[in-house]
Amino acid sequence: MGFDTDGRFLCHLDHPHDGLTAYEFGPDFWLGVHADELGVETVVVYELTMPEAA
């Protein structure tokens, strides 16, 4: 979940898939390691952006 500096809720990130372990969050990224069904690990980085205004 993302919050602004005043603690107001901004957005959330749905877990993209099983086998993903998050290691670091930054202001605009999520870094983790994904293990596939054979146990092969891949480093993944997801970009975090502000949601579009509704």
Residue frames relative to the residue before (quaternion, step in Angstrom):
aa qw qx qy qz dx dy dz
M 1.0000 0.0000 0.0000 0.0000 0.00 0.00 0.00
G 0.2382 -0.7737 0.5721 0.1317 3.54 -1.09 0.70
F 0.0750 -0.7853 0.6145 0.0018 3.54 -1.01 0.92
D 0.4402 -0.6673 0.5161 0.3074 3.57 -1.12 0.55
T 0.7328 -0.4453 0.2831 0.4296 3.59 -1.27 0.08
D 0.6620 0.4704 -0.3072 0.4961 3.61 1.24 -0.30
G 0.5803 -0.6205 0.3544 0.3908 3.57 1.29 0.10
R 0.4724 0.6653 -0.4542 0.3576 3.61 1.23 0.18
F 0.5149 -0.6486 0.4745 0.2982 3.53 -1.01 0.89
L 0.1720 -0.7951 0.5761 0.0799 3.57 -0.94 0.93
C 0.7879 -0.1876 0.1962 0.5528 3.57 0.75 -1.02
H 0.2152 -0.7409 0.6089 0.1842 3.55 -1.35 -0.01
L 0.2924 -0.7296 0.5910 0.1817 3.54 -1.27 0.42
D 0.3260 -0.7230 0.5761 0.1975 3.55 -0.74 1.06
H 0.5210 -0.6206 0.4823 0.3327 3.55 -1.04 0.81
P 0.4080 -0.7762 0.4221 0.2300 3.60 -0.45 1.18
H 0.7939 -0.1711 0.1204 0.5709 3.63 1.03 -0.62
D 0.6064 -0.5411 0.4319 0.3911 3.54 -1.28 0.33
G 0.7364 0.4239 -0.2997 0.4339 3.56 -1.21 0.45
L 0.5940 0.5636 -0.3686 0.4401 3.58 1.27 0.12
T 0.1102 -0.7688 0.6287 0.0391 3.55 -0.89 1.02
A 0.2974 -0.7609 0.5528 0.1644 3.59 -0.67 1.12
Y 0.1618 -0.8035 0.5690 0.0672 3.56 -0.99 0.89
E 0.8149 -0.0199 0.0415 0.5778 3.58 1.01 -0.68
F 0.1457 -0.7469 0.6435 0.0828 3.52 -1.16 0.78
G 0.0745 -0.7727 0.6282 0.0529 3.55 -1.07 0.75
P 0.7313 -0.4222 0.2784 0.4576 3.58 -1.22 -0.04
D 0.8182 0.1454 -0.0705 0.5517 3.60 1.15 -0.49
F 0.7482 0.3306 -0.2290 0.5277 3.62 1.15 0.43
W 0.1719 -0.7208 0.6601 0.1237 3.51 -1.40 0.34
L 0.1226 -0.8059 0.5790 0.0173 3.58 -0.61 1.19
G 0.1564 0.7979 -0.5684 0.1253 3.56 -0.88 0.92
V 0.3763 -0.6703 0.5780 0.2739 3.51 -1.38 -0.17
H 0.1721 -0.7758 0.6019 0.0786 3.55 -0.89 1.01
A 0.1548 -0.7608 0.6244 0.0857 3.56 -0.96 0.93
D 0.3113 -0.7629 0.5352 0.1859 3.58 -0.70 1.06
E 0.7599 -0.4020 0.2633 0.4378 3.58 -1.32 -0.03
L 0.6836 0.4457 -0.2884 0.5009 3.61 1.22 -0.32
G 0.5642 -0.6199 0.3727 0.3982 3.58 1.30 -0.01
V 0.4493 0.6717 -0.4664 0.3597 3.59 1.27 0.16
E 0.2428 -0.7972 0.5425 0.1059 3.57 -0.73 1.10
T 0.0651 -0.7720 0.6323 0.0003 3.52 -1.10 0.88
V 0.3825 -0.6896 0.5626 0.2482 3.57 -0.97 0.86
V 0.0543 -0.7995 0.5982 -0.0003 3.57 -0.90 0.97
V 0.1067 -0.7571 0.6416 0.0610 3.54 -1.18 0.68
Y 0.1245 -0.7806 0.6105 0.0491 3.55 -0.82 1.05
E 0.3835 -0.7045 0.5496 0.2335 3.56 -0.97 0.87
L 0.2082 -0.7521 0.6144 0.1166 3.56 -0.99 0.88
T 0.0081 0.7947 -0.6055 0.0425 3.57 -0.78 1.05
M 0.5876 -0.5582 0.4452 0.3806 3.53 -1.24 0.38
P 0.4930 -0.6550 0.4731 0.3226 3.60 -1.00 0.73
E 0.5616 -0.5852 0.4628 0.3578 3.54 -1.21 0.54
A 0.5146 -0.6281 0.4800 0.3321 3.58 -1.06 0.69
A 0.3827 -0.7494 0.4982 0.2089 3.56 -0.89 0.91
